[in-house]
Amino acid sequence: MKKNPFGHYLFLKRLLIWMAGAVTHSRYRKFNELSIEGSEILRMLPAKRVLFVSNHQTYFADVIAMYHVFNAALTGRDDSIKNVLYLYQPKLNLYYIAAKETMKKSLLTKLLAYAGSISIERTWRASGKEVQRQVKMSDISNIGVAINDGWVITFPQGTTKAWAPLRKGTAHIIKTYKPIVVPVVIDGFRRSFDKKGLYIKKKEVLQTMKVKAPLLLDFENMDVNDIMDELAFAIEQHPSLIKVKPQD
């Protein structure tokens, strides 16, 4: 009956991850293929204080794929998610940052939230409208708790739109908590799934996920804008790359 720092029962979290993984595995192995790079990098990382930064193409398919890839790599698979039994004992201190309003919309999203979401209030958008509000310090604190407890996945653009500018919040989190920062670049998810990432809209699409080496960041001397620039290039979303790397 052990709990994580957020009061979630680990046995229940394990069950939810296994169920979600079993249901979604064929989406990356049968209906569509997932090409993976960087499993060896994942196995070299410490168990805690790691922040993954990634571009974003759907609400849920991206992060579910990362749960598959990360757990498969930690059980010795090289760039493969063959045989879903790697989720029998999943990494339970794996979290992802998501909008609170998204994670409260249905029973399904609430279950996905229990499986690992650090739900935060967006400062720039609410209920489909542009807003301006202060950052909740409790949200920042919860992200810090998750980083200190394990691995955290974040999507610094805060939207599924390609080439959207990065939000400064991720850079502030990096300067505050000084985690190991690992870039992840994904592609193909926008073509294969609907915007929510719950339904397959096209089959036989090649999806890709590349885990890159940790960034070398000077936490003390780099300012927020410097870090944002580094992140944008690392996840291949810097404005200067638009003509070089078109995306779906």
N, C-alpha and C positions, 0 to 999 in steps of 0.2 A: 504493500500500500504506500510505496514511496511517492513523493510529489516533487515536481521541479520548482524552481524559485517563484513561479507564478501560481502555485497551488494546484497545478494540473496533475492528476494521477498518471504515473508513468505507464502502468499496465493498460490504461484506457487509451493513452496516446499511442502506445505500441500497436494496439488493436486497430485503431483508426488508420494508422499509416499502412499497416498490412492490408486492410480492406481496400483503401484507396489505391494502393499499389497493384493489387491483384486485378482490380477493375480496369485500371488504365494501362497496364503493361502492354497490351496488344496495340495500343495507339502508337507506340514507338517501336514495335517489333513486327507487327503484322500488317495493319492497314497503311501505316507509313513507317519509314525507316529513320532511325536516329543515328547519325554519324557523330562519333565522340572523339575528342582529343584532350589529353591532359590528365588521364587517370593517375599517372605516376605522381603528378604534382599534388593531387588530393591526398595521396598516402604519405606524403612528406610533411604535411601540415600538422601543427600541434592540435590537441583535442579541443582547445579553447582559444578565445580571443582572435577569431578569424572573421573578417567581414568580406563577403562576396559581393561585388558590384557587377551588375549586368544590364544590358539593354532589355527592353520589354516589348513583347508582341501580343500577348493575351493575358487575361487576368490570372488564370490558374494553370494552363497547360505548361507554361514555362517553368514555374516553380515545382510542379509535380514531376516534370522531367528531371529537374535537378535533384529531387529526393531520390529518384531512381539511380541517376548517374553517380551521385555521391556515395550512396550506400553500396552500390555495386563495386565501385573502386575500392572502398574500405574493406570489402571482403575478398579482394585479390583479383577482381576481373579487370582486364586491360581494355579500355575503350569499348566496353560491351556491357549490355544489360541482359544478357542471355540468362535465363532461368531466374525467375522472380524470387526464389528462395533467399536471395540476399537480404530481403526485407523481413526475414524471420526474426532477426535481432537487429533492428534498425538503429541508427544513431539518434538517440532521443533528445540530445541537446543541440538539435538543428532547428533553427527558427527562420522566419521570413517576415519582412516588414510589409504591411498592407494597410489600406485605408479602412478605418473603423466602420464607416457606413457600408462599405462593400461586404465586410465580413458579418454584418448583422442582417442581411437581406433575406435569408432563408435558413431553413434547418440545415441544408447541405453546407452553406458557407459557414455556419456556426460550428459544424463538425470539423470542417477544414481549418477553422481558426483554432480549435482545441488541439489539433494535430501539430500546431507550431507557429501560429500567427502572432506577431507583435503588432497589435492593431493601434494605429495612431490617427488622430484627427488631422486631415489635410488643411493647411493654412491658406491654400489658394483656390480651393474648389469644394463645394458642398451641394448635394442634391442637384448636380448638373449645372450649377451656376457659379460664376466667378465670385470669390469672396476674398476678404483680407482680414485675417485674424492672427492673434499671437500664438506662437508655438507653446504647447502645453509642456511644462517642464517634467510632468509625470511621464509623458511619452518619451522624452529624451532619457529620463532615468531608466525606464523599462528597457529601452534599447541597450543601455549600458549594462544592465543586469544580464540581458541575453548574451551580449558579447563576452562578458566575464564568465558566463556559464558554458559557452560553446561556440558554434558557428552560426552566423547570421547572414541571410541573403537579403539584399536590397536592390531596388531598381531606381537609381538616382534621377531618372527623367520624370518619374511620377506619372507616367502616361504610357499607353501602348503605341503612340504615334512615333514613327521613325523620325530621327533628326530633331526631336524636341530638345530644348536646352535643359541642362541638368539643374536640379534644385540645389541650393546652397546647403540645405540641411545635412546632406550626406558628408560634405566637406567638414562641416562643424562637428559632426559625430566623430569623424576620423581624427581631427585635431584634439578633441576632448578625450577620447578613449584610447587612441593610438593602437589600433588593432593591426594585425597583418591583413593587408588589403589584396584580394585576389580577383582579377577581372575575369568575367565570363562573357563570351560573345555567342549569341544564338541567332539562328535564321531559319526560315521555312515554316515557323509556327503560325504566322499570320495567314499563310496560304492554306494550311491544313486544318485549322480550327476556326470556330467562330470567335468573336471578340472576347467572350468570357472564357474561352478555352475549355468549355465543357462538351461541345459537340463537334464531331468531325464534319467538315464541309467539303473536303476533297481528299481522295485517297491517292496512294502511291506518290506522296510528296517526300522529298528528301529534307529532313530536318537536321540541323547541325548544332552542335554545342562544343565550343572550344574553351577549355580552362587554361588560362595563361599563368605564367609565373608571377609570384607576388610582386607588387610595385615597390620600388625603392623610393620612399617618401621621407623628406626631411620635415618631420612634424614641427620642429621648432622654428625653422626659417622660412618654410613655405606658408604663404597666406591662403585664405579660402579660395581665391580665384586661381592661384597656382595649382592647387589640388584639383579643383574642378576641371581645369584644362588637362591635367594628367589623366583624370578619370575618363573624360570625353574621348581622348585618343585611345585609351586602353580598351574601352568597350566599343570602339570604332563608330562613335556618334559625334565626332567633332565636325563642325560646319565645313571645315576645309576638305573633308573627305566625301562630301555629298556627290561630286562628279566622279570620284574615283571608285566608290563602292555603293552603287545603287542597291536599294533593298525593296523587298516585296511590300 
